[in-house]
Amino acid sequence: MIEAAGPTEWQTPDEVGVGPWQGPWPDDGRYDPELLAHGDRRNVVDAYRYWRREAIVADIDARRHPFHVAIENFKHDHNIGTVVRTANAFAAAAVHIVGRRRWNRRGAMVTDRYQHLRHHESVAGLVEFAAAEGLPIVGVDNMPGAQPVETAALPRECVLLFGQEGPGLSPQAQRAATLVVSIAQFGSTRSINAGVASGIVMHTWVRQHADLAAAWRP
């Protein structure tokens, strides 16, 4: 179980994180001596301040949710970083990049260090993984026949598959999905940003299946 660190150093409002540890250092292998000595300015919740990266990953692994996230990347989709950051926030089991291996990590805000990532050359590779794990694929696209995500029952264990910005799910991805859900829209745009769509659908999964009492609180 996580125990919050106890730094006492003051910081100005525009500073992120905490400074060097004040007082006797904790006798706990999860803590990083470098961070204790120099401060921790990383993009992590307060309970993980001063922890080693490996310790943070191990703690999240002990309580990750059983949904996976996949996004097609055949045209260097710039939204992948946002998808990874959001998947980390919701403790997704893994993020699967389908297509091109390279992607812009800037939007991930370094959260990719704490999130399991996998690569598949094609949709067929993702389908093979999902079949081996017994995971249904849920496609996300505003296409004819899609069920409104606002009322659809998402499987607890599944792969949430998002298409790339613009064209949406490829024909291969559409055929692979056992369920396709859409997001209600009321304006003029044909579709919303893929990173935004991923957040909406992941949060829908959280509302249906997660233990909300276990979520981080400010």
Secondary structure, 3 states (H helix, E strand, C coil): CCCCCCCCCCCCCCCCCECCCCCCCCCCCCECHHHHHHCECCCCCHHHCCECHHHHHHHHHCCCCCEEEEEEECCCCCCHHHHHHHHHHCCCCCEEEEECCCCCHHHHCCHHHCCCEEEECCHHHHHHHHHHHCCCEEEECCCCCCEECCCCCCCCCEEEEECECCCECCHHHHHHCCEEEECCCCCCCCCCCHHHHHHHHHHHHHHHHCCHHHCCCC
